[in-house]
Amino acid sequence: MVPMDKRIVHVVDDEEAIRRSIGFLLKTSGFVVHGYASGDDFLSAAKTAEAGCVLMDIRMPGMDGLAVHEEMRRRGITLPVIFLTGHGDIYLAVRAIKGGAVDFIEKPFEKAALIAAIDEAFRRLDEAGREHVDADIARAQLGALTPREREVLEGLVKGLPNKTIGYDLGISTRTVEVHRANLMTKLGKHTLSDTLRIAFAAGIGKAAPG
């Protein structure tokens, strides 16, 4: 879990008065706050920005909040986003949620609602961190496999029977069974389902983004 004194909120809003008021509110609640006057300013710093959540106005000159969020996803920047919206922006806010945003807060907002949304964002950030660690561990485990064992595992991930895997690889079904037993032993797993979970965690079998 992210310690309270390291809970960073990136506030993206073109109105300086709002950045100041939100910054004061969050700092007095124990958060570390970084302010950005535009989506472009934030994107320029985002790749190297400290892990935290993003509190962003949905309507800004230049790139609006939705465009910034889309560009974040395109660049692989996975910081959780909360949008600030005006009264007439609910349609845009719904689009934002469908695009993966944590929440949207209508202006003027209640402090409790804002803090609750930020807490949810950090919960997601904590979960993402654990998943990342799990993925690193899984990839390290797969590094112990021989190229042939990995090919057999990839066949298992596709749901192929041993006979089909053997045919595709030009080896006998018995040889596939031996490789399968060996790779499961190396991974420390006794069931196919547990073996597949490691493969999925390492990214094997994930569809390429379209």
KOLZA-219802 format. One line per field, with one value per residue (C-alpha): residue number from 1; residue in one letter; x, y, z. Coordinates in steps of 0.05 Angstrom, whole numbers, plus 5000, padded with zeros to 4 digits. Layout:
# KOLZA-219802
seq	[NUM	...] .
type	[a	...] .
xx	[X	...] .
yy	[Y	...] .
zz	[Z	...] .
# end
This chain:
# KOLZA-219802
seq	[1	2	3	4	5	6	7	8	9	10	11	12	13	14	15	16	17	18	19	20	21	22	23	24	25	26	27	28	29	30	31	32	33	34	35	36	37	38	39	40	41	42	43	44	45	46	47	48	49	50	51	52	53	54	55	56	57	58	59	60	61	62	63	64	65	66	67	68	69	70	71	72	73	74	75	76	77	78	79	80	81	82	83	84	85	86	87	88	89	90	91	92	93	94	95	96	97	98	99	100	101	102	103	104	105	106	107	108	109	110	111	112	113	114	115	116	117	118	119	120	121	122	123	124	125	126	127	128	129	130	131	132	133	134	135	136	137	138	139	140	141	142	143	144	145	146	147	148	149	150	151	152	153	154	155	156	157	158	159	160	161	162	163	164	165	166	167	168	169	170	171	172	173	174	175	176	177	178	179	180	181	182	183	184	185	186	187	188	189	190	191	192	193	194	195	196	197	198	199	200	201	202	203	204	205	206	207	208	209	210] .
type	[m	v	p	m	d	k	r	i	v	h	v	v	d	d	e	e	a	i	r	r	s	i	g	f	l	l	k	t	s	g	f	v	v	h	g	y	a	s	g	d	d	f	l	s	a	a	k	t	a	e	a	g	c	v	l	m	d	i	r	m	p	g	m	d	g	l	a	v	h	e	e	m	r	r	r	g	i	t	l	p	v	i	f	l	t	g	h	g	d	i	y	l	a	v	r	a	i	k	g	g	a	v	d	f	i	e	k	p	f	e	k	a	a	l	i	a	a	i	d	e	a	f	r	r	l	d	e	a	g	r	e	h	v	d	a	d	i	a	r	a	q	l	g	a	l	t	p	r	e	r	e	v	l	e	g	l	v	k	g	l	p	n	k	t	i	g	y	d	l	g	i	s	t	r	t	v	e	v	h	r	a	n	l	m	t	k	l	g	k	h	t	l	s	d	t	l	r	i	a	f	a	a	g	i	g	k	a	a	p	g] .
xx	[5000	5024	5044	5003	5063	5077	5006	5017	4960	4974	4923	4912	4869	4877	4848	4901	4850	4823	4892	4908	4843	4847	4921	4907	4850	4892	4956	4918	4891	4961	4972	5031	5005	5036	4999	4996	4964	4947	4942	5004	5043	5022	5038	5107	5121	5077	5126	5175	5123	5121	5068	5002	4933	4912	4856	4840	4790	4750	4745	4810	4838	4881	4876	4815	4815	4789	4842	4896	4870	4869	4941	4961	4933	4968	5035	5025	5018	4974	4964	4891	4850	4793	4757	4730	4667	4619	4544	4534	4591	4558	4557	4632	4641	4606	4652	4710	4688	4680	4750	4777	4774	4765	4709	4684	4670	4621	4638	4627	4648	4645	4711	4687	4668	4736	4775	4733	4748	4823	4823	4792	4845	4901	4867	4871	4943	4961	4927	4963	5029	5016	4997	5062	5103	5065	5080	5154	5156	5119	5165	5226	5197	5186	5258	5278	5242	5277	5253	5217	5183	5159	5131	5093	5067	5044	5005	4973	4953	4917	4878	4910	4913	4981	4971	4959	5018	5062	5038	5050	5120	5139	5148	5112	5055	5098	5153	5101	5079	5151	5162	5096	5115	5183	5158	5106	5160	5204	5145	5129	5058	5019	4957	4947	4904	4959	5009	4965	4957	5032	5031	4975	5008	5071	5031	5029	4963	4943	4913	4953	4920	4878] .
yy	[5000	5071	5106	5169	5214	5188	5193	5239	5273	5304	5361	5381	5444	5506	5551	5571	5587	5516	5485	5526	5510	5436	5436	5468	5419	5358	5381	5393	5322	5293	5287	5310	5353	5370	5421	5427	5484	5441	5371	5383	5404	5340	5294	5325	5304	5242	5189	5205	5230	5197	5144	5173	5189	5243	5293	5326	5376	5346	5413	5450	5493	5453	5379	5366	5314	5258	5269	5270	5206	5172	5195	5168	5100	5103	5117	5063	5112	5075	5126	5123	5184	5221	5275	5341	5358	5416	5409	5395	5345	5281	5251	5264	5236	5171	5165	5175	5119	5073	5092	5068	5130	5116	5167	5236	5292	5347	5419	5446	5383	5359	5345	5276	5256	5278	5242	5179	5180	5190	5133	5088	5111	5092	5025	5011	5035	4987	4930	4947	4947	4878	4853	4882	4846	4781	4790	4800	4738	4698	4720	4702	4633	4622	4641	4574	4537	4511	4538	4473	4473	4544	4522	4466	4516	4563	4505	4491	4564	4558	4499	4449	4375	4341	4305	4371	4405	4347	4350	4426	4419	4356	4314	4254	4259	4223	4275	4331	4296	4294	4368	4384	4346	4379	4450	4440	4414	4475	4522	4485	4470	4406	4425	4452	4509	4534	4528	4569	4623	4634	4636	4687	4729	4731	4755	4690	4684	4757	4786	4841	4909	4928] .
zz	[5000	4984	5049	5065	5060	4990	4963	4905	4867	4799	4791	4718	4710	4668	4723	4773	4827	4824	4825	4887	4923	4908	4925	4993	5008	4990	5025	5090	5082	5078	5003	4961	4904	4836	4792	4716	4677	4616	4590	4548	4610	4646	4587	4582	4653	4659	4635	4691	4741	4810	4817	4841	4817	4768	4783	4716	4690	4632	4595	4582	4525	4477	4494	4536	4592	4550	4497	4551	4580	4512	4500	4568	4549	4481	4515	4567	4625	4674	4730	4753	4731	4765	4724	4748	4710	4703	4708	4633	4626	4650	4580	4575	4644	4626	4565	4612	4658	4598	4579	4645	4690	4764	4776	4760	4810	4794	4810	4861	4897	4969	5002	5025	4954	4927	4981	4971	4896	4909	4959	4906	4856	4904	4918	4843	4842	4898	4861	4797	4834	4862	4792	4765	4817	4802	4728	4741	4784	4732	4676	4719	4731	4656	4644	4673	4616	4555	4487	4474	4542	4529	4462	4496	4548	4493	4462	4530	4536	4469	4497	4450	4469	4475	4408	4370	4405	4384	4312	4309	4338	4300	4362	4392	4440	4492	4484	4495	4559	4583	4568	4601	4664	4666	4657	4712	4758	4743	4757	4821	4800	4804	4763	4694	4720	4766	4709	4663	4715	4714	4638	4638	4691	4648	4588	4547	4510	4517	4454	4421	4431	4372] .
# end
